Amino acid sequence: MVRIRLRRVGRKKAPMYRIIVADSKSPRDGRFIEIIGQYAPRTGDQPLNVNIERANYWLDVGAQPSDTVRSLLRKAGVMKARHEQRLARKLTSSAVPVGENGDEESVSGAGTGTAAE
């Protein structure tokens, strides 16, 4: 299983973390697949830096974020944007489109090309 988790870097008493994508069996500071961001909890300005495009890619292909990374992605706005996209997709798929004249015939599937040609 692929996980999105933190990898500690930095000096003693001055932690910095990289947000990485790694196999769940690899050690905390061991092998990883990709770095998608960094988190510096001790800095006052801009402690979180995430590549949103890559984070969405890895979440789409099934990578599971750790609890801490999930909260960091929530702070960065990644999780909210994903939720809104999924909700919009669900609403548009359940909505029934109506033709210009209000006819349902234009939507019913007439002329889909399924007949023998």
N, C-alpha and C positions, 0 to 999 in steps of 0.2 A: 504494500500500500504506500502511496506517495503522500507525504505530509508537508504542510507549510509550517515552519517553526522557526524559532530563534536560535542563532549561533552567537555565542559570546566572543567578543573581541575587545581590545582596549587594555589599559593598564589595570594594576591592582587598585581597588577602591575608585576606579573611574570606568565603569562599565559602558560599553557600547554593544549593540546587538545588530547582527545582520539578519534580515528576514530571508530565509532560504527555502528552497524546495528540495527535499531529500527523501530517500527511501526511509521508511519507518524503522528499519532494522539498523541503520547506520548510527554511530554515536553522535552525541550532541555537537561536538566540534570536529567531526570526521567528514567523510565524503558527502558531497551534495551535488545536485543537478544544476541549480541556477540560483543566483542572488537576485531577489526582486525588490529589495529595499533595505533600509537601515533605520534603527531606532536608537536614539541617544537620550535616555531618560534624564540625565543630569544637565543637559543644555536647556537654557531658557527659551531660546527662539528656535523654532522649526525642529522639534525633536524627532519628528516622524517624516520619513521620505520613502514613498512607495511608488513603484512603477505599476500604475493601475491597470494598464493594458495587459501586462504579463500576469498580474495577480488574477484578473478575470479569466485569462486563458487557462491557467492552472486549475482554477476552481471549476471551469467548464469541463475540463477533461477528468475531473473526479478527485483532485487532491483535497485532502481534509486538513483544514487549519487547526492548529492547537488552540486551546482556550485563550491564551494570551494573544496570539496572533489574530484570532477572531475579533477580540476587543480592539486591537490596534487597527484592523481593517475597518471596523465599524467607525472608529474615530476619523479615519481617512475618508469615509464616505463610500467605500467600495461596496459594503454589504447593503447599504440603503439603495444605491443605484441598481444593484443586481435584483433586489426585491421589487423595485418599481418596474424594471424591465419585465420580470416574470409576471407581475400583476397585469401589466399592460397587454402582454401576449395572451394571458388567460382571458382578459375582458374582450379583446378583439376576436379571439377564436370563438367565444360564446355568443357574440353579437351576430345577428342575422342582417346582412346587407339588403337594402331595399333599392329597387330600380328607380329611375328618374320619375316615372309616372306612378310610383307606388305599386307597380306590378311585382308579384312574386314569381312570375313566369321567367323573368330574366335571370333569376337566381336559381331556379329549380334544377338547372343542369341541362337544359335543352341545348343541343348543339355542342356537346362536349367532345364529339368525335369518337364515341365508343362504338358507333354503328359500323358495319362493314363498308369499306370504301372501295 
